[in-house]
Amino acid sequence: MRTLGPVESGGELAWFRAELLRSILKPRAFARELVREHWGLEGVIAALLAGIGFSIGLDAVVILAKGISPVGFLGRILVEGFLLGIRLDITAAVLAVILFGALRLLRRDVTIDQSFTAVAFALTPLIVTPIAAIPALLDAGLLLVSGLMLGAIVLRVLVGLGLNLRSILPLPFAAVALLVLLVSGSLVLNDQVSRLRMTAYTMAPSLAPRLTAAPAQGKRYDVEGTGSLVVPADWTFSVRGIAGEVAHFETATATLNVVRGRVEPLNTLDRFADDLARGERLGFNAGRDERTIVRIGDALAIADRADGTYERRHIALSQFAIEQGASGFALQFRFFDPPDPDAAFAQAASIAVTVSAR
């Protein structure tokens, strides 16, 4: 068993660097050695570095996608990177335990050390994730190239994980183990999966379907700092002076608030939508909650629909959140005691589809 000892730290560190490079550049050769080698602390360090590299690279791409230079956020990016590195280490350990338990149920003789090593060293390609930000940093027009590089790195991780599992397990068991790890990992790292997904949509908005609805008929309003939208004549317009709210419309049974907010540089559109909706959701109990990603005109939007109760009253909520660089806005609909929630959601969509964002 190899460890990083204080006496031979130079030699051990050189060996460890070589093994990291081999796990990245020669995954097949590295995987063949898994049965014979037992890494201890090295696996922990490998997962830590992978988390740091992945976080730094993804954060940089997210910021660049907003047209902002990441240089001013370097300190925060590094802190976020270290925290994700620790979290990825814990995640690798949890996944190793899940894998070990699943294989024991299948009566396969695999040690917890082998399980952890297979997971931890499969993550090492994530160390080079910051390289993916370089094209977008050099030229904003190369943002899609950065996205393709990110996708290639993630795909390489999956390939490495498959090779590592295959090296310690027969093919059928390796396939089962890979499925277990992918499902478990996507649940444990759901927020990072969501960030990758939203970053992909930001780089290629055409991946999202257009919002399909019959456009509302009525009066077109120019709303401060957002653009314009068409609202039916029976909706009364007002400006209430509430912080963040730039327009308010209402009928006897529904309200529409147009609210603006600042987009945190490291946050993706889905997180921005969550932040704006927090006040609307306070005290609301959803029995049905749906989220889709759509395009409204040329803008990417998060469309949320929820049907539930607020203080024992039937309420249907609909929100369309749109990001505009360092800021964004949302249309927040609230329908009171709707006889047909789907009809209410359709009316919200008919207004939202008329938005012309600046």
C-alpha positions as CSV (number, residue, x, y, z in Angstrom):
1,M,0.0,0.0,0.0
2,R,1.4,3.4,-1.0
3,T,1.1,6.4,1.3
4,L,2.5,9.9,1.2
5,G,5.2,9.6,3.9
6,P,7.0,12.7,5.4
7,V,10.5,11.2,4.9
8,E,10.1,10.4,1.2
9,S,7.6,13.2,0.5
10,G,9.5,14.3,-2.7
11,G,9.6,10.9,-4.2
12,E,6.1,10.0,-3.1
13,L,4.7,13.3,-4.5
14,A,6.5,12.8,-7.8
15,W,5.0,9.3,-7.9
16,F,1.5,10.7,-7.0
17,R,1.7,13.3,-9.8
18,A,2.7,10.7,-12.3
19,E,-0.3,8.5,-11.2
20,L,-2.7,11.4,-11.5
21,L,-1.5,12.1,-15.0
22,R,-1.7,8.4,-15.9
23,S,-5.3,8.2,-14.6
24,I,-6.2,11.2,-16.8
25,L,-4.2,10.4,-19.9
26,K,-4.0,6.6,-19.8
27,P,-7.2,5.4,-18.2
28,R,-7.0,1.9,-19.5
29,A,-3.5,1.3,-18.2
30,F,-4.4,2.9,-14.8
31,A,-7.6,0.8,-14.5
32,R,-5.6,-2.4,-15.0
33,E,-3.5,-1.6,-11.9
34,L,-6.5,-1.2,-9.6
35,V,-6.7,-4.8,-8.6
36,R,-3.0,-4.9,-7.7
37,E,-2.6,-1.4,-6.1
38,H,-4.2,0.0,-3.0
39,W,-4.3,3.8,-2.7
40,G,-5.1,5.3,0.7
41,L,-4.7,9.0,1.3
42,E,-3.9,9.5,-2.4
43,G,-7.5,8.7,-3.3
44,V,-8.8,11.4,-0.9
45,I,-6.4,14.0,-2.4
46,A,-7.4,13.0,-5.9
47,A,-11.1,13.5,-5.2
48,L,-10.3,16.8,-3.4
49,L,-8.4,18.2,-6.4
50,A,-11.1,17.0,-8.8
51,G,-13.7,18.9,-6.9
52,I,-11.6,22.1,-6.7
53,G,-10.8,21.9,-10.4
54,F,-14.4,21.2,-11.4
55,S,-15.8,24.0,-9.3
56,I,-13.2,26.6,-10.5
57,G,-13.8,25.7,-14.2
58,L,-17.6,25.6,-14.0
59,D,-17.8,28.8,-12.0
60,A,-15.6,30.6,-14.5
61,V,-17.7,29.4,-17.4
62,V,-21.0,30.5,-15.6
63,I,-19.6,34.0,-15.0
64,L,-18.2,34.3,-18.6
65,A,-21.6,33.3,-19.9
66,K,-23.0,36.4,-18.3
67,G,-20.4,38.5,-20.1
68,I,-18.5,39.2,-16.9
69,S,-14.8,38.7,-16.2
70,P,-14.2,36.1,-13.5
71,V,-11.0,37.9,-12.4
72,G,-12.9,40.1,-9.9
73,F,-14.4,37.0,-8.2
74,L,-11.2,34.9,-8.0
75,G,-11.2,34.8,-4.2
76,R,-14.8,33.6,-4.0
77,I,-14.2,31.1,-6.8
78,L,-11.3,29.6,-4.9
79,V,-13.2,29.3,-1.7
80,E,-16.2,27.7,-3.5
81,G,-13.7,25.3,-5.2
82,F,-12.2,24.2,-1.9
83,L,-15.7,23.6,-0.4
84,L,-16.8,21.6,-3.3
85,G,-13.5,19.6,-3.2
86,I,-14.3,18.6,0.4
87,R,-17.9,17.8,-0.6
88,L,-16.7,15.6,-3.5
89,D,-14.4,13.7,-1.2
90,I,-17.4,13.0,1.1
91,T,-19.5,12.1,-1.9
92,A,-16.9,9.7,-3.2
93,A,-16.8,8.0,0.2
94,V,-20.6,7.8,0.3
95,L,-20.7,6.4,-3.3
96,A,-18.0,3.9,-2.4
97,V,-20.0,2.6,0.6
98,I,-23.1,2.4,-1.6
99,L,-21.1,0.5,-4.2
100,F,-19.6,-1.8,-1.6
101,G,-23.0,-2.6,-0.1
102,A,-24.6,-3.3,-3.5
103,L,-21.7,-5.6,-4.4
104,R,-21.9,-7.5,-1.1
105,L,-25.6,-8.1,-1.8
106,L,-24.6,-9.5,-5.2
107,R,-22.0,-11.6,-3.4
108,R,-19.0,-10.0,-5.0
109,D,-15.7,-9.9,-3.1
110,V,-14.6,-6.3,-3.5
111,T,-13.1,-4.2,-0.7
112,I,-14.2,-0.8,0.4
113,D,-10.7,0.5,-0.5
114,Q,-11.1,-0.7,-4.1
115,S,-14.5,0.8,-4.3
116,F,-13.3,4.2,-3.1
117,T,-10.2,4.1,-5.4
118,A,-12.4,3.2,-8.4
119,V,-14.6,6.2,-7.7
120,A,-12.0,8.8,-6.6
121,F,-9.6,8.3,-9.5
122,A,-12.3,8.2,-12.1
123,L,-12.9,11.9,-11.1
124,T,-9.4,13.0,-11.8
125,P,-10.2,14.4,-15.3
126,L,-12.2,17.1,-13.5
127,I,-8.9,18.6,-12.3
128,V,-8.4,20.1,-15.8
129,T,-11.9,21.6,-16.0
130,P,-10.5,25.2,-15.7
131,I,-8.9,24.7,-19.2
132,A,-12.5,24.7,-20.5
133,A,-12.9,28.3,-19.5
134,I,-9.9,29.5,-21.6
135,P,-11.7,29.8,-25.0
136,A,-14.5,31.9,-23.6
137,L,-12.0,34.0,-21.6
138,L,-10.1,34.8,-24.8
139,D,-13.2,35.5,-26.9
140,A,-16.9,35.6,-25.8
141,G,-17.8,34.2,-29.1
142,L,-16.1,30.9,-28.2
143,L,-18.4,30.2,-25.3
144,L,-19.9,27.2,-27.0
145,V,-16.4,25.8,-27.5
146,S,-16.0,26.0,-23.7
147,G,-19.3,24.2,-23.3
148,L,-18.2,21.4,-25.6
149,M,-14.9,21.0,-23.6
150,L,-16.9,20.8,-20.4
151,G,-19.1,18.1,-21.9
152,A,-16.0,16.2,-23.1
153,I,-14.5,16.3,-19.6
154,V,-17.7,15.0,-18.0
155,L,-17.9,12.2,-20.6
156,R,-14.3,11.3,-19.9
157,V,-15.2,10.9,-16.2
158,L,-17.9,8.5,-17.1
159,V,-15.6,6.5,-19.3
160,G,-13.0,6.3,-16.6
161,L,-15.6,5.2,-14.0
162,G,-16.7,2.4,-16.4
163,L,-13.1,1.3,-17.0
164,N,-12.2,1.3,-13.2
165,L,-15.3,-0.7,-12.4
166,R,-14.7,-3.2,-15.2
167,S,-11.1,-3.7,-13.9
168,I,-12.4,-5.0,-10.5
169,L,-15.7,-6.6,-11.6
170,P,-17.0,-8.9,-14.3
171,L,-18.9,-7.0,-17.1
172,P,-22.5,-7.6,-15.9
173,F,-21.7,-6.5,-12.3
174,A,-19.7,-3.6,-13.5
175,A,-22.7,-2.4,-15.5
176,V,-24.9,-2.7,-12.4
177,A,-22.4,-0.9,-10.3
178,L,-22.1,1.9,-12.9
179,L,-25.9,2.4,-12.9
180,V,-26.0,2.4,-9.1
181,L,-23.2,5.1,-8.9
182,L,-24.8,7.3,-11.6
183,V,-28.2,7.3,-9.9
184,S,-26.7,7.8,-6.5
185,G,-24.3,10.5,-7.7
186,S,-26.9,12.5,-9.5
187,L,-29.0,12.6,-6.3
188,V,-26.1,13.5,-4.0
189,L,-24.8,16.2,-6.4
190,N,-28.1,17.3,-7.8
191,D,-27.2,21.0,-7.5
192,Q,-24.0,20.5,-9.6
193,V,-25.9,18.5,-12.2
194,S,-28.4,21.3,-12.4
195,R,-25.6,23.9,-12.8
196,L,-24.1,21.9,-15.7
197,R,-27.6,21.5,-17.3
198,M,-28.4,25.2,-17.0
199,T,-25.0,26.2,-18.3
200,A,-25.6,24.0,-21.4
201,Y,-28.9,25.8,-22.0
202,T,-27.3,29.2,-21.6
203,M,-24.6,28.4,-24.2
204,A,-27.1,26.8,-26.6
205,P,-30.6,28.3,-25.9
206,S,-31.9,26.4,-29.0
207,L,-31.8,23.3,-26.8
208,A,-34.9,24.6,-25.0
209,P,-38.3,24.5,-26.7
210,R,-40.2,27.7,-27.4
211,L,-43.1,28.6,-25.1
212,T,-46.2,27.7,-27.1
213,A,-49.4,29.6,-26.2
214,A,-51.9,31.7,-28.0
215,P,-50.6,35.3,-27.4
216,A,-52.8,37.4,-25.1
217,Q,-54.9,40.1,-26.7
218,G,-55.1,43.5,-24.9
219,K,-52.9,46.5,-24.2
220,R,-49.1,46.4,-24.5
221,Y,-47.2,47.9,-21.5
222,D,-43.6,49.1,-21.5
223,V,-42.3,48.0,-18.1
224,E,-39.3,49.7,-16.6
225,G,-36.0,47.8,-17.0
226,T,-37.6,44.6,-18.5
227,G,-39.2,45.3,-21.9
228,S,-42.9,45.1,-22.8
229,L,-45.8,42.6,-22.5
230,V,-49.4,42.4,-23.5
231,V,-52.0,42.1,-20.8
232,P,-55.8,41.6,-21.3
233,A,-58.0,44.6,-20.8
234,D,-59.7,43.2,-17.7
235,W,-56.3,43.3,-15.8
236,T,-55.9,46.6,-13.9
237,F,-52.4,48.1,-14.0
238,S,-50.7,49.8,-11.1
239,V,-47.2,50.6,-9.6
240,R,-47.3,50.0,-5.9
241,G,-43.8,51.1,-4.9
242,I,-42.8,47.8,-3.5
243,A,-39.1,47.1,-3.5
244,G,-38.1,45.1,-6.6
245,E,-41.6,45.2,-8.1
246,V,-41.9,47.3,-11.3
247,A,-45.5,46.6,-12.2
248,H,-48.6,45.1,-10.8
249,F,-51.7,43.8,-12.6
250,E,-54.8,42.3,-11.1
251,T,-58.3,41.0,-11.6
252,A,-61.0,40.0,-9.1
253,T,-59.4,36.5,-9.0
254,A,-55.8,36.9,-10.0
255,T,-52.7,39.0,-9.7
256,L,-49.5,39.5,-11.8
257,N,-46.4,41.0,-10.3
258,V,-43.4,41.9,-12.5
259,V,-40.4,41.9,-10.3
260,R,-36.7,42.6,-11.0
261,G,-33.7,41.2,-9.2
262,R,-29.9,41.0,-9.3
263,V,-28.4,37.8,-10.6
264,E,-25.5,36.6,-8.5
265,P,-22.5,36.1,-10.8
266,L,-22.0,32.4,-9.7
267,N,-25.7,31.5,-9.9
268,T,-27.4,30.0,-12.9
269,L,-30.9,30.9,-14.1
270,D,-32.7,28.2,-12.0
271,R,-31.1,29.5,-8.8
272,F,-32.2,33.0,-9.8
273,A,-35.7,31.8,-10.3
274,D,-35.7,30.1,-6.9
275,D,-34.5,33.4,-5.3
276,L,-37.3,35.4,-6.9
277,A,-40.0,32.9,-6.0
278,R,-39.0,32.6,-2.4
279,G,-41.4,35.4,-1.2
280,E,-44.3,34.1,-3.3
281,R,-43.8,30.5,-1.9
282,L,-43.7,31.6,1.8
283,G,-46.5,29.7,3.5
284,F,-47.6,28.0,0.3
285,N,-48.1,24.2,0.3
286,A,-47.8,22.8,-3.2
287,G,-49.6,19.6,-4.1
288,R,-48.4,19.9,-7.7
289,D,-45.1,21.5,-8.6
290,E,-43.6,21.6,-12.1
291,R,-40.6,23.3,-13.7
292,T,-39.6,23.5,-17.4
293,I,-37.0,25.4,-19.4
294,V,-38.3,27.3,-22.3
295,R,-37.5,30.1,-24.7
296,I,-39.6,33.3,-24.9
297,G,-38.5,35.1,-28.0
298,D,-34.7,34.9,-27.9
299,A,-34.6,34.7,-24.1
300,L,-34.1,31.6,-22.0
301,A,-36.7,31.3,-19.2
302,I,-37.6,29.1,-16.3
303,A,-41.3,28.3,-16.2
304,D,-42.7,27.2,-12.9
305,R,-46.2,26.0,-12.1
306,A,-47.5,25.1,-8.7
307,D,-51.0,24.2,-7.5
308,G,-51.7,24.0,-3.8
309,T,-53.0,25.9,-0.8
310,Y,-52.2,29.0,1.2
311,E,-53.9,29.4,4.6
312,R,-56.4,26.7,3.5
313,R,-57.3,28.6,0.3
314,H,-56.8,27.0,-3.1
315,I,-54.0,28.9,-5.0
316,A,-52.3,28.3,-8.3
317,L,-48.9,29.9,-8.8
318,S,-47.1,30.5,-12.1
319,Q,-43.7,32.2,-12.6
320,F,-41.6,32.9,-15.7
321,A,-38.1,34.0,-14.8
322,I,-35.8,35.6,-17.4
323,E,-32.1,36.5,-17.0
324,Q,-30.6,39.6,-18.6
325,G,-26.9,39.5,-17.9
326,A,-26.2,40.8,-14.4
327,S,-29.9,41.2,-13.7
328,G,-33.3,39.7,-14.6
329,F,-37.0,39.7,-14.0
330,A,-39.9,37.5,-13.5
331,L,-43.7,37.4,-14.1
332,Q,-45.3,36.1,-11.0
333,F,-49.0,35.0,-11.4
334,R,-51.3,34.1,-8.5
335,F,-54.7,32.7,-9.2
336,F,-57.2,32.5,-6.3
337,D,-59.6,29.5,-6.1
338,P,-59.2,28.7,-9.8
339,P,-61.9,26.3,-11.0
340,D,-59.5,24.9,-13.6
341,P,-55.8,25.4,-12.7
342,D,-54.6,24.3,-16.2
343,A,-56.8,27.0,-17.7
344,A,-55.2,29.5,-15.3
345,F,-51.7,28.3,-16.3
346,A,-52.6,28.6,-19.9
347,Q,-53.7,32.3,-19.4
348,A,-50.4,33.0,-17.6
349,A,-48.5,31.5,-20.6
350,S,-50.5,33.5,-23.1
351,I,-49.3,36.7,-21.3
352,A,-45.8,35.5,-20.9
353,V,-45.4,34.6,-24.5
354,T,-45.9,38.3,-25.4
355,V,-42.9,39.4,-23.5
356,S,-40.3,41.3,-25.5
357,A,-37.3,41.5,-23.3
358,R,-34.7,44.3,-23.6
